[in-house]
Amino acid sequence: MPSQQPTFRSYLVSTIILIFLGWGGLALLIFFFKVPPLVWARWGFFVLGIMALTGTALPIVYFFNRRFPSDPPAESNVIVRQALWVGVYGATLAWLQLGELVTLYVILGLAGGLIAVEYFIRIREKARWRPPTPGTHDHTSQPPLG
């Protein structure tokens, strides 16, 4: 029996905390504190940006994994990792924009690279053999012959 994908309730608290701390922290950093762009303010911006984008992407990634299921189904660590890729992607683009290096090719290349990394990680997870748990009769979990 394939593993069941968790409901969105298990992600709700994390999503709310990440969105509140990320977007709220960015608003405080940019609008209220008016911090000059020194080293620690920049690092704070990138960390808060990753948190904000990850929290925002978490429900979307969950929906896509429910709407377009994979074999094996995406577990909770896969959903969180894919949402984290969105945060890392956005923060990397913001960092590259400081040096005015962002072009259409950089945007597409970075997205393609991160999608390829996630694709290869999913292939590795799919290829890894796991012994069947007691009580399940999944014939796809047999070890290779030979």
C-alpha positions as CSV (number, residue, x, y, z in Angstrom):
1,M,0.0,0.0,0.0
2,P,1.6,3.3,-1.0
3,S,2.3,5.9,1.7
4,Q,-0.4,8.4,2.2
5,Q,0.4,12.1,1.6
6,P,-0.1,14.2,4.7
7,T,-2.9,16.7,4.8
8,F,-2.2,20.4,4.6
9,R,-2.9,20.8,8.3
10,S,0.5,19.5,9.1
11,Y,2.0,22.4,7.1
12,L,-0.4,25.1,8.3
13,V,1.6,26.2,11.4
14,S,4.9,26.3,9.5
15,T,3.3,28.2,6.6
16,I,1.8,30.9,8.9
17,I,5.0,31.3,10.9
18,L,7.2,31.5,7.8
19,I,4.9,34.0,6.1
20,F,4.5,36.1,9.2
21,L,8.2,36.2,10.1
22,G,9.4,36.5,6.5
23,W,7.1,39.2,5.1
24,G,6.7,40.9,8.4
25,G,10.5,41.0,8.9
26,L,11.1,42.3,5.4
27,A,8.5,45.0,6.0
28,L,10.1,46.0,9.2
29,L,13.6,45.9,7.7
30,I,12.7,48.0,4.6
31,F,10.0,50.4,5.7
32,F,10.2,50.9,9.4
33,F,13.8,50.6,10.4
34,K,15.2,52.0,7.1
35,V,18.4,50.2,7.7
36,P,21.3,51.2,5.4
37,P,22.3,48.3,3.1
38,L,25.3,47.2,5.2
39,V,26.4,43.5,5.5
40,W,24.1,42.4,8.3
41,A,21.1,44.2,6.9
42,R,21.7,42.4,3.5
43,W,22.1,39.0,5.2
44,G,18.9,39.7,7.1
45,F,17.1,40.6,3.9
46,F,18.2,37.4,2.2
47,V,17.3,35.2,5.2
48,L,13.9,36.9,5.6
49,G,13.3,36.7,1.8
50,I,14.0,32.9,1.9
51,M,11.5,32.6,4.8
52,A,8.9,34.7,3.1
53,L,9.1,33.0,-0.3
54,T,9.2,29.5,1.2
55,G,6.2,30.1,3.4
56,T,4.3,31.6,0.4
57,A,5.3,28.7,-1.9
58,L,4.5,25.9,0.6
59,P,0.7,25.8,0.0
60,I,1.3,26.1,-3.8
61,V,3.8,23.3,-3.8
62,Y,1.5,21.2,-1.7
63,F,-1.4,21.8,-4.1
64,F,0.7,20.9,-7.1
65,N,1.9,17.7,-5.5
66,R,-1.7,16.7,-4.7
67,R,-3.0,17.7,-8.1
68,F,-0.2,16.0,-10.1
69,P,0.8,13.0,-7.9
70,S,4.1,11.2,-8.6
71,D,5.1,7.6,-8.0
72,P,6.1,7.3,-5.2
73,P,3.9,10.1,-3.7
74,A,5.8,13.2,-2.4
75,E,6.4,12.9,1.3
76,S,6.5,15.9,3.6
77,N,10.2,16.4,3.3
78,V,9.9,16.6,-0.5
79,I,7.2,19.2,-0.3
80,V,9.2,21.4,2.1
81,R,12.3,21.0,0.0
82,Q,10.5,22.0,-3.1
83,A,9.1,25.1,-1.4
84,L,12.6,25.9,0.0
85,W,13.9,25.8,-3.6
86,V,11.5,28.6,-4.4
87,G,12.9,30.7,-1.5
88,V,16.5,30.0,-2.5
89,Y,15.7,30.9,-6.1
90,G,14.2,34.2,-5.2
91,A,17.0,35.1,-2.8
92,T,19.6,34.2,-5.3
93,L,18.0,36.4,-7.9
94,A,17.9,39.2,-5.4
95,W,21.5,38.7,-4.7
96,L,22.5,38.6,-8.3
97,Q,20.4,41.8,-8.9
98,L,22.8,43.7,-6.5
99,G,25.5,43.3,-9.2
100,E,23.0,43.9,-12.0
101,L,23.6,40.4,-13.3
102,V,20.0,39.3,-13.8
103,T,19.0,38.7,-17.3
104,L,16.3,36.5,-18.9
105,Y,19.0,33.8,-19.5
106,V,20.1,33.9,-15.9
107,I,16.5,33.6,-14.7
108,L,15.8,30.7,-16.9
109,G,19.1,29.0,-16.4
110,L,18.9,29.2,-12.6
111,A,15.4,27.9,-12.7
112,G,16.3,25.1,-15.0
113,G,19.3,24.2,-12.9
114,L,17.3,24.0,-9.7
115,I,14.5,22.0,-11.4
116,A,17.2,19.6,-12.7
117,V,18.7,19.2,-9.2
118,E,15.2,18.4,-7.8
119,Y,14.5,16.0,-10.6
120,F,17.7,14.1,-9.9
121,I,17.0,14.0,-6.2
122,R,13.5,12.6,-6.9
123,I,15.1,10.0,-9.2
124,R,17.5,9.0,-6.5
125,E,14.6,8.7,-3.9
126,K,12.6,6.6,-6.4
127,A,15.5,4.3,-7.1
128,R,16.3,3.7,-3.4
129,W,15.0,0.4,-2.2
130,R,13.1,0.3,1.0
131,P,12.1,-2.9,2.7
132,P,8.4,-3.4,3.0
133,T,6.9,-2.6,6.4
134,P,5.0,-5.3,8.2
135,G,1.4,-5.6,7.1
136,T,1.8,-4.2,3.6
137,H,1.8,-6.3,0.5
138,D,3.4,-4.0,-2.0
139,H,5.0,-6.1,-4.8
140,T,6.9,-3.1,-6.1
141,S,9.1,-3.1,-3.0
142,Q,11.0,-6.4,-3.9
143,P,14.8,-6.3,-3.9
144,P,16.5,-6.7,-7.3
145,L,17.2,-10.2,-8.4
146,G,20.8,-11.4,-8.8
